[in-house]
Amino acid sequence: MNVALVTGAYKGLGLEWCRQLGRDGYTVVLTARRMEKAAAAAQQLVDEGLTVVPKVLDVVDEGNMARLATDIGGVYGKLDVLINNAGINAKDDPDPAVVARNAKLSELDPEQVLRHVRINSVAPALMVKHFRSLLAKAQRPLVVSISSWLGSISIKKTNLANYSYSTSKAALNMMNRAVAIEVKGDGIIALVVNPGWVVTDMGGQRATLTPEQSVRGVIDNVLRRVTIEDSGSFYQWDGTPHPW
């Protein structure tokens, strides 16, 4: 039995990751900050005939991570795939003042930047910290952290500032590269992936990819093809290398 864990999974891209991994035969641990949301989302997939288990996980609570790792270890004894999907983007905040504190240099709020970095950059590394021993017990362990084209420094040539989100995704890319180097000896493949412009609450309705297209693309073109030598890489959803 293969086991996968997805963070931030009660809707959008995270929910689709659970669906596609479930269809591929994984037992999926679907996590959300609130149990009622996790349970409702999991039930939706169970009704589709998939094996999905809801769990509470707040990625800013390291104690919660540790407890969940102990729980999963006790039940399954290993973890084959970890999808670090949970993240925030202040551009979606209904309060224009909050958006401005993340997107305008004149109003930039360091606490807002640090909040994004903690959730989008540091939390994925901490997940590997706590699940490393379970991942190491899998035959071909994979960690996929969802990044963004906005985290690419080399292609940053527009005035789409979004300081907090862009900085946090660039930091995620470096955090993953560092993690990948350290866990390579355990046989753990750790990658960052740009999912593309996806129709979700974050991506909006004008996006060019459905969640199914994005996730299935990553599974078929990245997860199934990479080796330990590819660990630390940054990929597009279609399997092509993404510029740093």
PAGU-214488 format. One line per 5 residues: number of its first residue (from 1); their letters; for each residue x, y, z negated of C-alpha. Coordinates in steps of 0.5 Angstrom, whole numbers. Example, Ala and Ser with C-alpha at 12.3 -4.5 7.8 and 13.67 -1.06 7.14 Angstrom:
// residues 2
1> as> 25:-9:-16; 27:-2:-14 .
END
This chain:
// residues 244
1> mnval> 0:0:0; 3:7:2; 1:13:-3; 1:20:-1; 0:26:-5 .
6> vtgay> -3:33:-2; -3:39:-6; -8:45:-5; -12:40:-1; -20:41:-3 .
11> kglgl> -21:45:4; -18:47:10; -11:44:12; -10:41:6; -17:37:7 .
16> ewcrq> -15:35:14; -8:32:11; -12:28:7; -17:26:12; -11:24:17 .
21> lgrdg> -7:20:12; -13:17:10; -14:15:17; -7:12:18; -8:7:12 .
26> ytvvl> -5:11:6; -8:12:-1; -9:19:-2; -8:23:-8; -12:30:-7 .
31> tarrm> -11:35:-11; -14:42:-13; -13:47:-19; -21:45:-21; -23:38:-22 .
36> ekaaa> -30:39:-19; -27:42:-12; -22:36:-12; -28:31:-13; -33:34:-8 .
41> aaqql> -27:34:-3; -25:27:-5; -32:24:-4; -33:27:3; -27:23:5 .
46> vdegl> -29:17:1; -36:18:5; -32:17:11; -29:10:9; -22:13:6 .
51> tvvpk> -19:11:0; -18:18:-3; -17:20:-11; -18:27:-14; -13:30:-19 .
56> vldvv> -12:36:-22; -6:40:-20; -4:47:-21; 3:48:-18; 5:54:-23 .
61> degnm> 4:49:-29; 10:45:-29; 7:41:-35; 1:39:-30; 6:37:-25 .
66> arlat> 10:32:-30; 4:29:-33; 1:28:-26; 8:24:-24; 7:20:-30 .
71> diggv> 0:18:-28; 1:16:-21; 7:13:-23; 3:9:-28; -2:7:-23 .
76> ygkld> 2:6:-16; 9:6:-18; 12:10:-12; 10:16:-8; 11:15:0 .
81> vlinn> 9:22:2; 9:29:-1; 5:34:3; 7:41:-1; 1:45:2 .
86> agina> -1:49:-3; 0:57:-2; -2:64:-2; -3:70:3; -5:76:0 .
91> kddpd> -7:79:7; -13:75:5; -15:79:-1; -22:82:-1; -18:88:-5 .
96> pavva> -15:93:0; -10:95:-5; -8:88:-7; -6:87:1; -2:94:1 .
101> rnakl> 2:92:-5; 4:86:-1; 5:89:6; 7:96:5; 14:99:3 .
106> seldp> 11:105:0; 6:101:-5; 10:94:-5; 9:91:-12; 15:86:-14 .
111> eqvlr> 10:82:-18; 6:81:-12; 12:79:-9; 15:74:-14; 8:71:-15 .
116> hvrin> 8:69:-8; 15:66:-9; 13:62:-15; 7:59:-11; 10:58:-4 .
121> svapa> 17:57:-5; 19:55:-12; 13:50:-13; 15:45:-7; 22:44:-10 .
126> lmvkh> 19:43:-17; 14:38:-14; 20:34:-11; 24:35:-18; 18:31:-22 .
131> frsll> 16:26:-16; 23:25:-14; 24:18:-18; 17:16:-15; 19:18:-8 .
136> akaqr> 26:14:-8; 22:8:-10; 19:8:-3; 21:5:3; 21:11:8 .
141> plvvs> 20:17:3; 18:24:6; 17:31:3; 13:36:8; 13:43:6 .
146> isswl> 8:47:10; 12:54:12; 10:59:17; 13:62:23; 13:69:19 .
151> gsisi> 19:65:15; 23:65:21; 28:71:20; 31:71:27; 24:72:30 .
156> kktnl> 22:78:26; 22:83:31; 15:86:30; 12:91:24; 8:85:21 .
161> anysy> 11:87:15; 7:82:10; 13:82:5; 11:78:0; 8:72:5 .
166> stska> 14:72:10; 19:73:4; 16:67:0; 16:62:7; 23:64:8 .
171> alnmm> 25:62:1; 21:56:2; 26:54:8; 32:55:4; 29:52:-2 .
176> nrava> 28:46:2; 35:46:5; 38:45:-1; 33:40:-4; 34:36:2 .
181> ievkg> 42:36:1; 41:34:-6; 36:28:-5; 39:25:1; 43:20:-3 .
186> dgiia> 36:17:-5; 34:16:2; 28:22:2; 27:26:8; 25:33:6 .
191> lvvnp> 22:38:12; 19:44:13; 14:45:18; 10:51:22; 3:48:23 .
196> gwvvt> 2:53:28; -4:58:28; -10:54:25; -17:55:24; -17:56:17 .
201> dmggq> -19:61:12; -12:64:12; -11:63:20; -18:66:22; -23:64:27 .
206> ratlt> -19:67:33; -13:61:32; -11:57:37; -11:50:34; -16:46:30 .
211> peqsv> -14:43:23; -14:36:26; -10:38:32; -5:41:27; -4:35:22 .
216> rgvid> -4:30:28; 1:34:32; 6:34:25; 4:26:24; 5:24:31 .
221> nvlrr> 11:28:33; 15:29:26; 13:25:21; 13:18:25; 20:20:29 .
226> vtied> 25:24:24; 30:20:20; 34:21:14; 39:25:19; 34:30:20 .
231> sgsfy> 32:32:13; 33:39:12; 30:41:19; 25:46:21; 20:44:26 .
236> qwdgt> 14:46:30; 7:42:29; 9:39:36; 16:36:34; 20:42:37 .
241> phpw> 25:45:33; 23:52:30; 28:58:30; 31:60:23 .
END
